[in-house]
């Protein structure tokens, strides 16, 4: 089973097993414009592009009759368009959208207990400087995120340890040389409109991470290998 954005707003639920060479439409879910979708067991999680919708949780035990369980809302000026779930923990991003967001809300990563999907419980919120967190990956222990951070230009790569989800702990970071302004690094893209070097996403398999970056006039990926560790 898979879920994808349908025509206009909403999601289509597809059967991938029925026809190996094609797909079959099983159902359509009416909902605000979706960003990322994630299926964990018989539950579908949808991150939305714009407030007031943040994350919608849907029961798809019967994929022909999906049932919306609950929806987490977001305040104006912020969105939560990405979602990942593993081992009963859901993490969603909080990122500024435009200039009207209340700074008191703050960008970062919200961490929920979704052992009962119809009753998500906020465990903690990891906050960061600036716009917040863009894309990320989550393996059930570590969150590989692309936050904006004080002292850096744009988004960097950071690893958070969520062994205790009530106390997320940074265990690693990486950035493109030139992003660490507070460290005196020279940033040659300062006056290039929409051409600044920055990190937009991270995807992890085992000890290997593919980091999506925007460099000058093109996008690329950098492959890194390592093991998360506590900062010195």
C-alpha positions in Angstrom: 0.0 0.0 0.0 1.1 3.5 -0.7 -0.3 7.0 -0.4 0.3 9.9 -2.8 -0.9 13.3 -3.6 -4.0 13.3 -5.7 -5.4 15.9 -8.1 -5.8 19.1 -6.3 -5.8 18.7 -2.5 -6.1 15.3 -0.7 -4.4 11.9 -0.9 -4.9 8.8 -3.0 -4.5 5.4 -1.3 -2.9 2.9 -3.8 -2.6 -0.9 -3.9 0.9 -1.7 -5.1 0.6 -5.5 -4.7 -2.5 -6.0 -6.8 -0.7 -5.3 -10.0 3.1 -5.5 -9.9 3.4 -3.5 -13.2 0.8 -0.9 -12.1 -1.3 0.4 -9.2 -4.9 0.3 -8.2 -6.7 3.3 -6.7 -8.4 2.1 -3.4 -9.6 5.4 -1.8 -9.2 9.1 -1.7 -8.7 11.1 1.5 -10.0 14.7 1.4 -7.5 16.9 3.4 -5.5 20.1 3.0 -2.5 20.1 0.8 0.0 17.5 1.9 3.8 17.7 2.1 5.2 14.4 3.2 3.3 11.2 3.9 4.5 8.3 6.1 2.9 4.9 6.7 3.7 3.0 9.9 1.8 -0.3 10.2 -1.9 0.5 9.6 -1.5 4.2 10.3 -0.9 7.0 7.8 0.7 10.3 8.8 0.4 13.4 6.6 2.5 16.5 7.0 0.7 19.6 5.6 2.1 22.6 3.7 0.2 25.4 5.4 -1.4 26.3 8.7 -3.7 25.7 10.3 -3.1 22.1 9.4 0.1 20.6 10.8 -0.1 16.8 10.8 -3.1 14.5 10.1 -3.2 10.9 11.4 -5.3 8.4 9.4 -6.3 4.8 10.2 -5.8 2.8 7.0 -6.3 -0.7 8.5 -9.0 -1.0 5.8 -7.3 1.0 2.9 -10.6 1.2 1.1 -12.2 3.0 4.0 -9.5 5.3 5.5 -10.6 7.1 8.7 -9.1 10.4 9.9 -8.2 9.9 13.6 -7.0 13.4 14.6 -5.2 16.4 13.3 -2.5 18.6 15.0 -2.7 22.2 14.1 0.0 24.9 13.5 -0.1 28.6 14.2 0.0 31.2 11.4 3.4 31.8 9.9 4.7 28.3 10.7 4.3 24.9 9.0 5.0 21.3 9.7 5.2 19.7 6.3 7.4 16.7 7.2 6.8 13.7 9.4 8.6 10.5 10.4 7.5 7.7 12.7 9.4 4.8 14.3 8.9 2.6 17.4 5.8 4.6 18.6 7.6 8.0 18.3 6.6 10.6 15.7 8.7 13.6 14.9 7.5 16.6 12.9 9.4 19.7 11.8 8.5 23.3 12.8 9.6 25.8 10.2 8.8 29.4 9.7 6.7 30.1 6.6 6.9 33.7 5.5 7.5 36.6 8.0 4.2 36.6 10.0 5.0 33.8 12.4 5.1 34.5 16.2 8.7 34.1 17.2 7.6 32.8 20.6 6.4 29.6 18.9 9.9 28.9 17.5 11.4 26.6 14.9 12.6 23.1 15.7 11.4 19.5 16.0 8.3 18.4 17.9 8.5 14.8 19.4 5.3 12.9 20.0 4.3 9.6 21.6 1.9 8.0 19.1 1.5 4.6 20.7 -2.2 5.5 20.5 -2.3 7.2 17.1 -5.7 8.8 17.8 -4.2 10.5 20.9 -0.8 11.9 20.0 1.0 13.2 23.1 3.7 15.8 22.9 6.8 14.6 24.7 9.1 17.5 24.0 10.1 20.2 21.5 13.7 20.7 20.5 14.1 24.3 19.5 16.7 25.9 17.3 17.7 29.4 16.1 16.2 31.0 13.0 13.6 29.4 10.6 13.7 26.0 12.1 14.1 22.5 10.6 13.5 21.6 7.0 13.9 18.0 5.9 15.2 15.1 8.0 15.4 11.3 8.5 14.7 9.2 11.7 15.7 5.7 12.4 14.0 5.3 15.8 17.0 6.4 17.8 18.7 9.2 15.8 17.2 12.1 14.0 19.3 13.4 11.0 18.0 16.9 10.6 18.7 20.1 8.6 18.2 23.0 11.0 19.1 26.7 10.9 21.5 27.3 13.8 22.9 30.4 15.5 26.3 31.4 14.0 25.7 29.6 10.7 24.4 30.8 7.4 21.4 28.7 6.1 20.7 25.1 7.1 23.3 22.7 8.3 23.4 18.9 9.0 22.8 17.8 12.6 22.3 14.5 14.4 20.1 14.4 17.5 20.0 11.4 19.9 16.4 10.6 20.9 17.2 7.7 23.2 15.4 9.8 25.8 12.8 11.6 23.6 12.1 14.0 26.5 15.7 15.2 26.2 17.0 15.3 22.6 20.8 15.6 22.6 23.0 16.8 19.8 25.7 14.2 19.0 27.1 15.5 15.7 26.9 18.2 13.1 28.3 19.0 9.6 28.2 22.0 7.4 29.6 23.2 4.0 32.8 25.1 4.5 31.9 28.7 4.5 28.6 28.4 6.5 30.1 28.9 9.9 30.1 32.6 10.0 30.7 32.8 13.8 33.9 30.8 13.2 35.2 33.3 10.7 34.6 31.2 7.6 34.4 33.1 4.3 31.0 32.7 2.7 31.4 33.4 -1.1 27.7 33.2 -1.9 26.6 36.1 0.4 25.2 38.3 -2.4 23.9 35.5 -4.7 20.1 35.6 -4.8 18.8 32.0 -4.5 22.3 30.7 -5.0 23.6 30.3 -1.5 25.2 27.0 -0.4 23.1 25.3 2.2 22.0 21.9 3.3 18.4 21.0 2.6 17.9 17.3 3.6 19.5 14.1 4.9 18.7 10.5 4.3 20.4 7.7 6.3 20.9 4.0 5.7 23.1 2.2 8.4 26.2 4.4 8.9 25.9 6.1 5.5 24.2 9.5 5.1 23.2 11.2 1.8 23.1 14.9 2.4 21.2 17.0 -0.1 22.8 20.4 -0.7 22.2 23.5 -2.8 25.4 24.8 -4.2 25.6 27.9 -6.4 23.3 27.3 -9.4 22.7 23.5 -8.9 21.7 20.9 -6.3 23.7 17.9 -5.4 24.2 15.1 -2.8 27.2 14.4 -0.6 27.7 10.9 0.8 29.1 10.8 4.3 29.9 7.8 6.6 30.4 8.0 10.3 29.0 7.1 13.7 27.1 9.5 15.9 29.0 10.6 19.0 28.7 13.1 21.8 30.4 16.4 21.0 33.8 17.0 22.8 
